[in-house]
Each structure stands twice: as C-alpha cells, then as structure tokens.
C-alpha cells in the first residue's frame, strides 16, 4: 500500500471519533463469524479493523462492484478479514462471492442490499448457523418485503439519523460534487430532473437548487409527487419531463426507471447519472448499442438514433461513490457509529429476537450520537 493511502487511512480513523468510541464499547466477538456485504471504500476500513481487534472472523464482499477500492480490499485483508471482491468484478464472480459467503457458514450478517438473505430465500438454502442480521439500505429493505426469514433482521436504513443525515443530505451533496468534478460543469442555467423523491431524491433536489439548477421531479408514488409539488418543484412523469432536462439523476433503487423508450427522446447534450443502489436504474445496456466514445474519464458520450448526443456518467453506477468519494468523513462517522451499535445489538440482545424484520431500537443507536 502506498504512503498516501496509509496517511488517508490514519486520517480517516482520526476524523471518525464516534465510530472509534462505538467500537470500544463492543463486547468480545470471538466466536462471531460475520459475513458482510458493503461498499468497500476507505470509510469502511475503521469498522473492519475494529471488529477484527474484537476477535470477529469476517467474510467480506461488496454490495456494488463499481464502488470497490482495491487498496481498501488489500488493507482489509492485511488486518485478517477474508475479502472476495475487486473493482468491477463481473456479475458471475459477484454472485459466486455471495454463495461462498453463505458456504462459509456465518453466524451473523451485515448487508447493504439484502443479497445474502435474498440468495437464501431464492435458492431455499439452509444456513442453520445464522443468528441475526443487519440491513442498511432502502433497496434491501424493499427486497425483504414478503420474505419470511428464519432469523431476526434489523433495518437501520429507516432510522431518522440515517434518513435525515446520510440519505437526505450527504448523497445529494456528494453526487453533485462528483458531477462537477467529472464534467467541469455547474448546474447553472440547467433544468435538472430528479427521478424518485424518497429521502435521497429530496436531498438531490435541494442540493441541485442550491447549486443553481432548475428542478423537476418525476415520482411514481402519488403521495411523494404531491410532496415534491409542495416543496416547489415541477412534477410529472419521467416520459413528460425527461425530454425537457439538461441533467437527469435517478434515485429509486429500482430497475430501468429511465428506459430506452425515454432515452431516445432526450435533448442534445443531456447528462445522465444515478445515485440509487442499482446500476441499472438507467437502461445503459441499450445505450451501448449506439455509437459512443469517451468524452472525459467516467463520461461516455452516446449518439442516439435521433442524432442527439447524451453523456452517461460512471456507466450508470452510483455516481457519488464511483465518480466521487462519497460522504464526508465526519458525516459518515455518524452513520458508521450507528452501524457499529447495530452489530453490537445483533451479537447481543438482538440475537434473542424472534425471526422477522425489525427497526433497530432507538436505545441501541442513540448513544452513538
């Protein structure tokens, strides 16, 4: 590992005091075998180091191959974790890593996207050793709908501290930072369409307006669409609004919310990016059949059948982590401290809960603040 990486790792630990305190308060973790699916960037390293120091055995893979930092993988391996992930690993290798994690016979799961649990349910696998699990994302929680797990799963995505800080503020802010850095453009004089108006979409809209954009919102849910209108944004369907936009950002966690039928109608010079958990929110596979060339690093220009050119950032992957560095260290310190307390819960009191999906109790996470 380079000196610059080691300095950054040391700086990250120093700037995340809440996480360090939460780690110190964890019980002894010898005997815990935890499979973890998460973004593998520098901010997750203090957690992995702390869990290993407490004695936990760790099997780690990513929740999104595009956000993996290979130097972070190396550092996690150096502290004794088993890590099966690399930058842009193919989907076949990613699925194999999920299956290998379950074959490793974990006692606990910590997930971002519910891939382990979904694999268990889809394949009707028997993994009898799993005691309890954590889920960190809205898309993961949505995948759990209708699933009857054989162990308790604690949802911490819907906690007010995560919705209100990470989802509501940091994702939007850092997404636009990534847009500025990759394109060398601002949002001034640009019509910006946000697709999806959950907490991430709300933060994207507010941040884009603060940076000079003219905001439109496409939202399928009627209640959220009314909320967007009351927040002052022009609302409508993605089919109505996308042809008007200069910049489109998706934030739903759903499949092909910006489909090829809509992409063909875009104006010349439109920019496309995604801040949701899924890489396929934009139907970029259809774009790949169009003539295209790299305009800038992480910015690919596609010529549509109409003759218009559109620009896709980071191949439709999560822009703030693929084309940027994600949350600030101080903001993510709150998020990671809450996650750490959640791990303490599933190896302690939460391990005795009945099978089902629960919100992580306030008494667990509030002391981390």
N, C-alpha and C positions, 0 to 999 in steps of 0.2 A: 504494500500500500504506500502511496506517495505521502510525502511530508504534508502537503496541502490537505489531503484527506484526513490525516491524523489530527491536524490542527482544527479542522472543521468538526471532527467527532468530539474533540475535547471542548470546543466552544459550545457545541450542542448540549453536552452534559451540563456545562456551567449555566446555560441560559434556560434550563428546564428544572428549576428547584422543586416545583410541586411534584413532578414525576419522581425525583430522587427521594423526597420525603415519603411518597406513597410506596415506593419500592422498599424502603427501610422498614415500613410497617407490615409488610407481608410476612406471613408465617413461614416456617421452614417448608420447603417444597420438595424435599427428597421423596421419591415415590410418585411424583406427579409426572405424567407423560402428556405433554400438551402439543397438539397439532394446531398450527397457526396458519391462517390464510390472510395475507395483508399486503398493503403497498410496501415495497422494500426500498424505502429511501432513508436518508440519514437520520431522520427524526425518530425512526422506529428502533434504532440501534441501542439507545439507553435502556429501553424496555427489555430487549433481548439480553443485554449484558446483566441487567438486574435480576431477571428470572433465573439465569444460569448461576449467578452468585448465590441465589437462594436454594439451589440444588435441583431445579426443574430440568427434566430432559425435554428437548424441544425438537419437533419436526416442523420446518417452516417451508411454505411455498407462497407464491404471490397470489393476489386476487385479480391481478391485471398485468399481463406480461409486458405491456408497453411502459409501465411505470417503474420497472425494476432498475436499480442501480447496481451494476456488477461489483463495484468496490464495496458496497454495503453488504452484499452477499458474502464476499470474502471475509469481511470483518465479523459477520455473524458466525461464520464457520470457525474463525480463529478463537472465538470465545466458547466454542464447544457445541454449538447448535448444528443439527443436521439440516441442510438447506438444499432444496431441489427447485431451483429457479434460475433463470438468466434472462437478460434483456431480450425481448421479442421472441421468447421461446414459442415454438409452434403450438397450435391448439392440441395436437396429439400428445405432445410432451406435457403440456399443462394438465390435460385430463389424466395422464399417467401419474403425474405428481399427486393429484387428488386421491387417486386409487391407492398409491403407495403409502400415503399418509394414513389411510384407514387400515391398510395391512400392517402398519407399524404398531397397531393396537394402542391408540391413545386412550388416556383416561379422561381427558378434557379437551374441548375445542375452543378456539378463539377465531371467529370468522369475520370476514368482510365480504358479504355476498352470498353466504349460506351454501357454498359449493360442497363442503363435506356433508352437511345434512341432506342436501338435495340428492347427492350421489347415493347416500344410504337409502333414501326413500325410493328413488327411481330404480335402483338395482335390487331393492329389497335385501340389502346386505345386512348381515348380522355382525354387529360390532359391540359385543356384550360389555366391554370394559368402560364405555363412555359413561361418565357420571353426570357431567353438566357442561354447558356451552354458553358462549357469549356471541352476540351478533351486533355488528357495528353500523350497518348501512340500511337505508330505506329500501333499496332494491332487494337486499337479503331478507328483510322483514316481509316484503311483499311475496317473495318466493315461499315463505313459510306458511302463507295462508292456505288453510285446508290440510296441512300436514300434521299428522299426529306423531310427534317424536316420542321416543322411548326414554327420554331424559329431559330435564328442565333446560330451557334456553332463555337466557336473559338478554332482552333487547335494550341496548343503551343508545341507539340512534335517536329515539323519541324523547330522550331526556331534554329538558329545557336548556340545560347548559350546552349540550351538543347542537341542538337545533338552533339555539339563539346565537352561538358563537361561531362554530365551525361551518355549519350548513348555511346559516343566514348571512354571515358576513365574510368569512375568510375565503370560501370557494369563489364567490363572485369577484372579490378584490384581486385574488391571485390569478384568476382566469384572465382578467383584462390586463394584468401585468404581463402575462405570457403573450397575449395578443400584441401588445405594444412592442415587446422585445423581439418577437419573431418577424413582424411585418414592418416595423419602424413607422407605424401609423398611429394616430389617435382616433377617437370616436367623434370628434367634432364634425358637424355637418353630415353625420351618417345616421340613417334610420336603422335601428338595431332591433331585431326580432328575437325575443326570448321564447323558446318553445318549452313549456312546462312552468307552472307557477307554484311549486312547492317552496320550501324554505330556501333551497339553492337558487331556484328561479327568481325568487323575490330579491335575494342578495345580488344576483346578476343584474337585475333591472335597476336597482338603486345605485349600484356601483357604476353601471354604464351611464346613467343620467349624470352622476357626479363628474364623470369624465367627458361630458359634452354630447352624449348620444341622444337621439330622439327615439323613445322607447315604444315598442309594440309587444304585445304578449299574445301567444297562441296557447290556449289551455283547453283540454277536452272536458275537464270537470266543471260543471256549471257554477258551483259554489266558488271555486277558485277563480273562475273567469269573472264573476261579479266582484270578488275581492280585488282583482287586478284593475278592473274599471274604477272601483272606488279609490284605489291608490293613484289614479290619474293616468293610467296607460290606455292606449288604443288597443282594443281587444278584438279577436276574431279567430277564424280557423287558420291553420297553417296554410291551407290552399289559398285563402284570401290574402294573407299578409306576406307570405314569403316572396312573391314577385315584386313587392314594394321595397324589400330590405336591401341594405348595403352590407350588413353583417347579420348572420344568423347563428345563435348559440343554443344548442339543445341541452336540456337539464331534466330529463324524465326518468332515466333508468329503464326505459322501455325500448322495444325493438322497432327500428325503421320508422321513427316518428317524423323523419324528414325523408320521405320515399322518393324514388326515382321519378315518379309522375310529377312531383313538385319540383325536384331539382331541375327538370327540363324547362321550367318556367322562370328561372331566376334571371335577374338583370345582369348585364355585363359588369364584371368586376366584383361580384358579390363574394364575401368571405364566409367560410363555414367553419365552425368549431363546436366542440362538445365538452360539457362539464359534468355529464352524467356518468354513472358507473359503467355502463355498457359502451363498448367501442362501436357497436353497430346501430346507434341511435340515428346516425346519418347513413343512408344506404350507399356507402362509399364503394361497395363492390361493383355497382352499376357504373359509377364514375370511371372505374379502372378500364372499362371498355372504350372510353373516349380517348382521343389524343391528349397526351399530357406531358408535362415537363416540370422539373424542379425550378421554381422561381427563386426561392431562398431556402436555406436549411429549414426543414419542418414546414415548408409552404409549397404545396404542389398545385400547379395550375392546370385545369382541365378545360378543353374546348367542347362545349355542348353541341348537340345537333343543330341548335339554333344559330350557332356561330358565336354565342356569348362565351366568355371565359369566366370560370369561377375558381376560387382558391380554397383548398382544404388544408387546415392546419393540423399537424400531427396525425395525419391519416384518420382523423375522427376519434382518436383516443382522448382520454381525459386530459384536456389541454393544460390545466394548472400544474399537473404533475409530470406530464410528458414533455411539454414545451416550457415548463417553468419549474419552480422549486416547491410549489405547494404552500401550505400555511407557514406563517412566520413561526419561529421557534417559541416565542413567548405565548402566542395563541395556541399552538399545538401542545404546549406544556399542560394546559388545562385539559385538553382532550385526552392526552396520553395518561395523565394522572387519574382521570375518571376510568379509563380502560384498566389501569393497574388495580384500582379498587375493585373493579368488576372481576378481575382474575382472583383477587383475594376472596371475593364472595363465592365464586363457583368452586373453589377448593375448600371453603369453609361452610358457612350456614346454608348457602345456596345449593350445595351438593345434596342436602336432605330434602329439597323441594320435590313435589310430585312432578311427573312428566307434564310438559306443557310449555307455553311461551309466556314469559312474564316481562314486565318493565323492571329494569334494575332499580331496587328500592332506594329512595332518597337518603335513608340513613347510611347507605353504603357509600354513595358517591359524594355527598355534600361535604364531608370532612376533607376531601381532596382540594377544595377550593381555598 
